[in-house]
Amino acid sequence: MAKAKSLVKTGINKPNPLSFEIFKLLNQGFTPLAIAKSPRLNIDHVRMVKKATDSPTKLRAKFMDRLHKEEMEQQAKLRRVADVPGFGTIAVTQEEDEAMSKIANATQVGGTHYKDKKLQPWDAIAAWDCGFLDGNVIKYVVRYRSKGGVEDLKKARHYLDKLIELEGLK
């Protein structure tokens, strides 16, 4: 009950988007005067948010939870793509990654042996975090009926033999 009264005394009794934006700026180290320079804010509102969130209150806890949730959502949007030749490690959003995947999946160089598949082998290989050797095993096994026949199965076995050899050294 005392916490609710303290929030009412500050003039803020529930979180709202504007108060949350002020809280984020205060949390980043901006001064109330600097924040109040925005045309849509006034110093009294900024001071009320600061006073309401300086001490451990329910409002501060709600804002911190919301801030953490936003940060987690932002992190979830980023997907690391490692070791791109000439670029090193780059980060792209899921939307960018999906768009690039659709473009790459729409075109195929050197035949149509993957286009009839519901799932492109490279999408499965990437999703399963396969390495070069096991990725090639999957690729050749998936395409042998529509491209290279027994020759592709031999290639798959060749990569599988190398993978077995390396795993035996561990």
N, C-alpha and C positions, 0 to 999 in steps of 0.2 A: 504494500500500500504506500509506503514511504517513497519508493522508486517512482510510482505513478504520479504522486504529488510533485516530485522534483521535476518530472518531465513537463507537467502542466505549468509549473512555475516558470520554466524556461520558454514557454510558448509553443513547444513542439510536443504533441501527444501521440503522434504516429509517424512512421517513416513515409516520406514522399520522394519522388524522383529528384526534385530540386534540392532537397535537403541532403539526399544521398550524394549528388554531384558535389555539393559543398564539402561534405565529409571526405570524399575522395581527394579533393584538392588540399584540404587541411592535412590529410594523412600523407600527402606527398611533400609537405613542408611549406606550402604557400601560406602567407600571412593573411589574416582576415581582411586587412586593408587592400591587399593585392587582389584577393578574390572579389571584394566588393566593387572593384572598378568595372566589373562586367555590367553592361547596361541593364540586364534583367535581374540583377541582385541588388540588395541594399545591405549596408553594414549591420543593421539590426538583425536581419535574418541570418547573416553569417555568424554574428556573435551568439545568437540563440543556438545554432547548430553546434558551434564550438563548445559552449557551456554545457549543452545536453550530452555531448560525446566525450568531453574531457575525462570524466570520471566513469567508472564501470557501471553502466546502466543497461537496461534492456535494449534501449535504442542503439547504443554503441555496439552491443553484441549482435543485434540484427544487421547493422551496417557492416560489421566485420565479417559476418557470415556471407552477406551478399557480395562483398568485395572479394572474398576468397572464392566464392562460386564463379564470379566473373573471370577471375584469373585462371581458374581451372578450365572453364569453357574456352578461353582464349588459347590455352595450352593444348587443349584437345583439337582445336582447329588446325594446329600446326603439325605437320608430319615431316620428319627428318628424312632426307634423301641423301644417302652417304656416297662419298667418293665419285662425284660427277667429274669426268675428265676435264681438266682445265678450270674447274670451278671449286673443287674441294667439296665440302659438305654444305648443302643448301637446304633451306626450309621453305616449304610451300604450303598453302592452305589446302584443306581437303577438296574444296571446290576447284582450285587450280589443278590439283592432282587428278581429279575425276575428269575434268575437261581435257587434259593432256592425254589421259588414258583412252578416252573416246576417240580422239583424233588419231592416235596411233593404232587403235584397234580397227578403225575404219579403213585403213590402208594396209596393204600387205605387199611386201616386195618379194618377188620370185615365186608366185603361185597363189593358190587359194586353199591350201591344205589346212589352214587354221580357221578360215572364215566360217566354215560350217559348224564349228564347235560352239556350244553354249557358253563355255568358259574358255578364254584364251589361256594357253599354257603359261605364258609369262605372267598373267594376272595371278594364277594359282602359285607359281614359283615365288612371286613377290610376297603374296599374302602369307605363305608358309615360311618365309625367310630362308629359302633354300640357297645353298652355295652354288658355285659354278658347276661342279661335277654332278651333284644330285639334280640340279636344274636341267642339265643336258640329258640326264637319264629320263626325266619326266618328258621333256620336249620330244625326244626321239620315239619313246613308247607311244605317246599320244598321236603322233603324226604318221606312224609306219603304215597304216592301212590306206591313207590317202596320198602318200607321197613316195617314200623310199622302200616300202615293203621290208623284206628280210634284211636288206642293207641297213636300214634305220635301226632295226633290232640289234644288229651287230654293233652299230655305233653306240647304242644305249648300253650294251654289255661291256664295251670297251671302257666307257666312262664309269660304269659300275665296278668293273675290275680295279680301276685306279682308285676309286673311293674305298673299296675293301682293303686295298693295299695300304692306303694312308691311315685308315682307321686301325689296321693291325699294328701300326707303328706306335700308336698312342699307349 
